[in-house]
Amino acid sequence: MILRDARQVGKTWLLCEWGKTSYRDCLYVNFEDTPALQTLFTANFDLARILAALRIHGGIDIVPGETLIIFDEIQSAERGLTALKYLYEKAPEQHIVAAGSLLGMGLHSGISFPVGKVDFMDLRPLSFNEFLRALGDEALADALSVRDWKLLGIFRDKLLEHLRTYYFVGGMPEAVAVFAETRDAAQARHIQLRILDAYEADFSKHAPRDIVPRIRMVWQSIPAQMARENKKFTYGVMRQGARAKDFELAIQWLVDCGLLLKCSRVTQPAMPLIAYQDASAFKLFLNDVGLLAALSRLPLQTLIAGDAMFTEFKGALTEQYVMQQLRLRSDNVIGYWTNDRSTAEVDFVVQRGEEIVPIEVKAGENLKSKSFKFFCEKFSPRTALRASLSDYHEESWMTNVPLYAVGT
């Protein structure tokens, strides 16, 4: 199994904790920190030689089914990903998991992925529900999981306070852990800035050299892109005269690495939704709402300014949050809709199983939306959702879901 996604989402900790609690022994190899083993698979995939090297490195015997072998930063081992295929075929009795940053896997030539031989799982930042549990509010998280609307209504103010905090702290595990221990948002922000610095340093380390400057331009433009009323990605925000063909590779690299989330326009809400994507029009989000707040240098004072957090820079944090929550379900296909003249827009259109669901996001007090009403009258969706600060209620044509319950 390969556990993957962006850096700093907790892959190493999770695998090591699993090894400690579920196996007699755990043999951990970090290929990035162990240069001597980076060529372990270069010569050949001889099983006896590989296992002998691992035993020497770990100082323990390897017992099938009782020893969990963890290959961390697998992308740093030459032919490491390809080796997993042969280990699966030659040593199926061994329990082997790998963790890899998508930064190291994106757009690399010559890598043979072990498709069909290895299970892939994506680890993402903590959801809002997981954030509540990290803060010790298990009962409230349980009520949210079962959507007990009456109970949730009683604790609405507490939930919104937690949601404001989540917008700022986000779901990166280290930032959440520090905040849970100290309740100090400034310390969480320090962690976030360190993560952002590490991401930018990794651009030069892992990306093709000729697109690094463009990657930085795309990355640094995200707050300005999301501060626009129409959040469609616009190349001219980065520099005057910028063209799609100059930045397509840079954008795709950031998306493939899990640092940006891409939401494409769909021309109509029909099955399968992906077949109706307009590749030329899209929105870009960060992988975490807290990192967006940090990248935007959102001041700490905003955290105590009531509901201003939800509407800050034209509701960008709220739309980012909803995108992040929708993405928790791996089977969701997520897009947004505009008409041909772009005079009407629905924030998200999601394919969930066999259903297409439009979702309107409202960060402020004004819940009126001509575009959303127009869409529902035109296409008559079976389910239509509005995410807002209001309590749960159903109307004849749509259902209002509180922002804190999106994605549950």
DODO-830316 format. One record per residue (C-alpha): x, y, z. Coordinates in steps of 0.5 Angstrom, whole numbers, padded with zeros to 4 digits, always signed. Layout:
REM residues N
XYZ/...
//
This chain:
REM residues 408
+0000+0000+0000/+0002+0007-0002/+0000+0013+0003/+0000+0019-0001/-0001+0027-0001/+0002+0033+0000/+0008+0034+0005/+0006+0035+0013/-0001+0032+0013/+0001+0026+0018/+0003+0020+0013/+0009+0018+0017/+0006+0019+0024/+0000+0015+0022/+0004+0009+0019/+0009+0009+0025/+0003+0009+0030/+0000+0003+0026/+0006-0001+0026/+0007+0000+0034/+0000-0002+0035/-0002-0007+0030/+0005-0011+0029/+0010-0014+0034/+0016-0010+0030/+0016-0004+0026/+0022-0003+0021/+0022+0004+0019/+0026+0007+0013/+0027+0014+0011/+0030+0014+0004/+0031+0022+0004/+0035+0021+0011/+0039+0015+0009/+0043+0016+0002/+0046+0009+0003/+0040+0006+0002/+0037+0010-0004/+0041+0006-0009/+0038-0001-0006/+0034-0002-0012/+0038+0000-0017/+0042-0006-0019/+0036-0011-0019/+0030-0013-0015/+0034-0019-0011/+0029-0021-0005/+0035-0024-0001/+0039-0018-0002/+0034-0013-0001/+0031-0016+0006/+0038-0017+0008/+0040-0010+0007/+0033-0008+0011/+0035-0013+0017/+0042-0009+0017/+0039-0002+0017/+0033-0004+0022/+0037-0008+0027/+0031-0013+0027/+0029-0020+0024/+0024-0019+0019/+0018-0024+0021/+0012-0024+0015/+0006-0022+0018/+0009-0020+0025/+0014-0014+0022/+0011-0008+0018/+0016-0005+0013/+0015+0002+0012/+0019+0006+0006/+0018+0013+0008/+0019+0018+0002/+0019+0012-0003/+0020+0017-0008/+0027+0019-0006/+0029+0012-0007/+0032+0010-0015/+0027+0005-0018/+0023+0005-0011/+0016+0005-0014/+0018+0000-0019/+0021-0004-0014/+0014-0005-0010/+0011-0009-0016/+0017-0014-0015/+0016-0014-0008/+0009-0016-0009/+0010-0021-0014/+0016-0024-0010/+0015-0023-0003/+0007-0023-0002/+0008-0025+0005/+0011-0019+0007/+0007-0013+0010/+0010-0007+0006/+0007+0000+0006/+0010+0006+0003/+0009+0014+0004/+0011+0019-0001/+0010+0026-0002/+0006+0027-0009/+0012+0033-0009/+0017+0028-0011/+0012+0024-0016/+0009+0029-0020/+0011+0029-0027/+0017+0025-0026/+0019+0021-0033/+0022+0014-0032/+0018+0012-0026/+0014+0006-0027/+0008+0006-0022/+0006-0001-0019/-0001+0000-0022/-0006-0007-0020/+0000-0009-0015/-0001-0004-0010/-0007+0000-0006/-0006+0007-0006/-0009+0011-0001/-0009+0019+0000/-0009+0022+0007/-0011+0029+0007/-0012+0035+0012/-0016+0034+0018/-0024+0035+0017/-0028+0040+0021/-0031+0034+0025/-0024+0031+0026/-0021+0038+0028/-0027+0038+0034/-0025+0031+0036/-0017+0034+0036/-0020+0039+0041/-0023+0034+0045/-0030+0036+0043/-0032+0029+0042/-0040+0029+0044/-0041+0035+0039/-0037+0032+0033/-0041+0025+0035/-0048+0030+0034/-0045+0033+0028/-0043+0026+0025/-0051+0023+0026/-0054+0030+0024/-0058+0031+0030/-0060+0038+0028/-0064+0040+0034/-0058+0038+0038/-0054+0042+0034/-0058+0048+0034/-0058+0049+0041/-0050+0049+0041/-0050+0053+0034/-0046+0059+0037/-0041+0054+0040/-0040+0050+0033/-0039+0057+0029/-0034+0059+0034/-0030+0053+0033/-0031+0054+0025/-0028+0061+0025/-0022+0058+0029/-0022+0052+0024/-0022+0057+0018/-0015+0060+0022/-0012+0054+0024/-0014+0049+0019/-0013+0042+0018/-0005+0041+0018/-0004+0036+0024/+0002+0039+0027/-0002+0046+0027/-0008+0043+0030/-0004+0039+0035/+0000+0046+0037/-0007+0049+0038/-0010+0044+0041/-0005+0044+0047/-0004+0051+0047/-0010+0055+0045/-0005+0060+0042/-0007+0061+0034/+0000+0065+0034/+0003+0059+0035/-0001+0055+0030/+0001+0061+0025/+0008+0060+0026/+0007+0052+0024/+0003+0054+0018/+0009+0059+0015/+0014+0054+0016/+0010+0049+0012/+0009+0054+0007/+0016+0056+0007/+0018+0048+0006/+0013+0048+0000/+0016+0053-0003/+0023+0050-0002/+0021+0044-0005/+0019+0047-0011/+0026+0048-0013/+0028+0041-0011/+0023+0037-0014/+0020+0041-0020/+0023+0041-0027/+0028+0047-0027/+0025+0051-0033/+0018+0051-0030/+0020+0053-0022/+0019+0061-0023/+0012+0059-0026/+0010+0055-0021/+0012+0060-0016/+0008+0065-0019/+0002+0061-0020/+0002+0059-0012/+0003+0066-0010/-0003+0069-0014/-0008+0064-0011/-0010+0069-0005/-0011+0075-0011/-0015+0070-0015/-0019+0068-0009/-0020+0075-0007/-0024+0076-0014/-0031+0076-0014/-0031+0071-0020/-0026+0066-0017/-0025+0063-0024/-0017+0063-0025/-0015+0069-0029/-0008+0068-0032/-0007+0076-0032/-0007+0076-0025/+0000+0074-0025/+0002+0078-0030/+0000+0082-0036/-0001+0078-0042/+0000+0072-0039/-0002+0066-0043/-0005+0059-0041/+0000+0055-0045/+0006+0058-0041/+0003+0056-0034/-0001+0050-0036/+0005+0045-0034/+0006+0049-0027/-0001+0049-0025/-0002+0041-0027/+0005+0040-0023/+0002+0044-0017/-0005+0040-0017/-0001+0033-0018/+0003+0034-0012/-0004+0035-0008/-0002+0043-0006/-0007+0046-0010/-0015+0043-0012/-0018+0044-0018/-0025+0045-0020/-0027+0046-0027/-0033+0049-0030/-0038+0044-0033/-0043+0046-0038/-0049+0042-0036/-0051+0038-0030/-0051+0031-0033/-0048+0024-0032/-0042+0023-0032/-0040+0030-0030/-0033+0029-0032/-0035+0029-0039/-0038+0036-0039/-0032+0039-0036/-0029+0046-0040/-0022+0045-0039/-0021+0052-0040/-0025+0055-0034/-0023+0053-0027/-0022+0055-0020/-0016+0053-0016/-0016+0052-0008/-0010+0051-0003/-0010+0044+0000/-0012+0047+0007/-0016+0053+0009/-0011+0055+0015/-0006+0055+0010/-0010+0060+0005/-0011+0064+0011/-0003+0064+0013/-0001+0065+0005/-0006+0071+0005/-0003+0074+0012/-0010+0074+0015/-0009+0078+0021/-0010+0074+0028/-0015+0080+0030/-0020+0077+0025/-0021+0071+0029/-0024+0075+0034/-0028+0079+0030/-0035+0075+0030/-0037+0073+0023/-0032+0077+0019/-0028+0071+0019/-0033+0068+0014/-0034+0074+0009/-0026+0076+0009/-0024+0077+0002/-0030+0076-0001/-0032+0069+0002/-0026+0066+0000/-0024+0062+0006/-0031+0060+0006/-0031+0057-0001/-0024+0054+0000/-0027+0050+0007/-0033+0048+0003/-0029+0045-0003/-0024+0042+0002/-0030+0038+0006/-0033+0036-0001/-0027+0033-0003/-0027+0028+0003/-0031+0023-0001/-0026+0021-0006/-0032+0019-0010/-0034+0026-0011/-0033+0029-0018/-0033+0037-0016/-0034+0042-0021/-0038+0049-0022/-0043+0052-0027/-0044+0058-0031/-0048+0059-0036/-0045+0061-0043/-0045+0068-0042/-0043+0068-0035/-0048+0072-0032/-0050+0066-0027/-0046+0062-0023/-0047+0056-0018/-0041+0055-0013/-0041+0047-0014/-0044+0042-0018/-0042+0035-0015/-0043+0028-0018/-0045+0024-0012/-0046+0016-0014/-0052+0017-0019/-0054+0024-0017/-0052+0031-0019/-0052+0036-0013/-0052+0044-0014/-0049+0047-0008/-0049+0054-0007/-0044+0057-0002/-0047+0063+0003/-0041+0067+0007/-0046+0073+0009/-0053+0074+0012/-0056+0075+0005/-0058+0068+0003/-0062+0071-0004/-0059+0068-0010/-0062+0069-0017/-0057+0064-0020/-0058+0058-0016/-0066+0059-0017/-0065+0060-0024/-0060+0053-0024/-0066+0050-0020/-0071+0052-0025/-0068+0050-0031/-0065+0043-0029/-0070+0041-0024/-0064+0037-0019/-0067+0032-0014/-0063+0035-0009/-0060+0042-0008/-0056+0045-0003/-0055+0051+0000/-0049+0052+0005/-0050+0058+0010/-0049+0060+0017/-0057+0059+0018/-0059+0053+0021/-0062+0047+0018/-0068+0047+0014/-0072+0045+0008/-0076+0049+0003/-0080+0046-0003/-0074+0047-0008/-0067+0046-0004/-0065+0045+0003/-0060+0049+0007/-0055+0046+0011/-0051+0050+0016/-0043+0051+0014/-0041+0047+0020/-0045+0041+0017/-0042+0041+0010/-0039+0034+0008/-0041+0030+0014/
//
